[in-house]
């Protein structure tokens, strides 16, 4: 849950054990929304609202190691890991066959356009985002963010833009995001940017939750737009998440929905996110494979394994 003021984040997580299958018995997964963050991003100790199953990492190295182990455990074959550049690049160097490094852009992220551009030229970055302009009080179609979208289009990298939910009360947190406005998470605000950059590969993060009608409308109008299901697959109450997911699938968008864990500094979130999809009994096995792997493989232009 990108850039969230963790002091304000409520706990809506269901107490459900992650499946214990080994990686060899699992179908492949692509995680479109993972974070490579410093271990102390949420403070020296975990906040009281973190469930007992979520454990603190003592160092950046431990957090990375534990996260990579969870990715292996759940057979996550590729993952876009965003964070401060030095962290994202370190994760990619540690697991180049699995990690795609990506810069955070916007609130609390990288805003040095020249530095990001040099990393794209060097081939060390493979995506852009999480992009969190909403927390800066900006729409993704605001003219001031145009250079970043133009850069992503120039290098033909996928762009993940935060749309939808933010933590309750975040606008009142002066240390985090006083410019945050819920209305700036409306998925229809993507439209002008999409029209200006029709070749840009954009996916809206969090599938625009809770704005289901707006999400369906904008994805229907712009068939190149994809969405990830990150954080809402474990943060939102399970019944609400499943109802939201079912609406998207019933609206014919099942081929453009992608898995994301939004693992911040708690690797256990990866398993809960997987379980959020696996427990959706209304999905067929083909639809689950689409969400877990095939849709993202197509979006990222990777080879799909049969």
CORPE-V474968 format. One record per backbone hydrogen bond with DSSP energy under -1.0 kcal/mol. NH is the residue of the N-H (numbers start at 1). CO is the residue of the C=O. If there is no record, write none. Layout:
nh:co
NH:CO
NH:CO
This chain:
nh:co
4:1
6:4
8:5
16:14
25:22
26:23
29:75
30:292
31:78
32:259
34:80
35:263
36:82
41:38
43:40
50:47
54:51
63:59
64:60
65:61
66:62
67:63
68:64
69:65
70:66
71:67
72:68
73:69
74:70
75:72
76:71
77:29
78:29
79:98
80:31
81:100
82:34
83:102
87:84
88:84
89:85
90:86
91:87
92:88
93:89
94:90
95:91
98:95
99:95
100:79
102:81
104:83
105:130
107:132
109:106
110:104
113:111
116:112
117:113
118:114
119:115
120:116
121:117
122:118
123:120
124:119
126:101
128:158
129:103
131:160
132:105
135:132
136:133
137:134
138:133
142:139
145:142
146:143
148:145
149:145
150:146
151:147
152:148
153:149
154:150
155:151
157:152
159:201
160:128
161:203
162:131
165:209
170:167
172:169
173:170
174:172
176:173
180:177
184:181
185:182
186:183
189:186
190:187
191:188
194:190
195:191
196:192
197:193
200:197
202:200
203:159
204:226
205:161
208:205
209:206
211:208
212:210
215:211
216:212
217:213
218:214
219:215
220:216
221:217
222:218
225:222
226:202
227:256
228:204
229:258
232:230
233:229
234:231
235:231
241:237
242:238
243:239
244:240
245:241
246:242
247:243
248:244
249:245
250:246
251:247
252:249
253:248
256:253
258:227
259:291
262:33
269:266
270:267
272:268
273:269
274:270
275:271
276:272
277:273
278:274
279:275
280:277
281:279
283:280
288:284
289:285
290:286
291:287
292:288
293:289
294:289
295:290
297:293
298:294
299:295
300:296
302:297
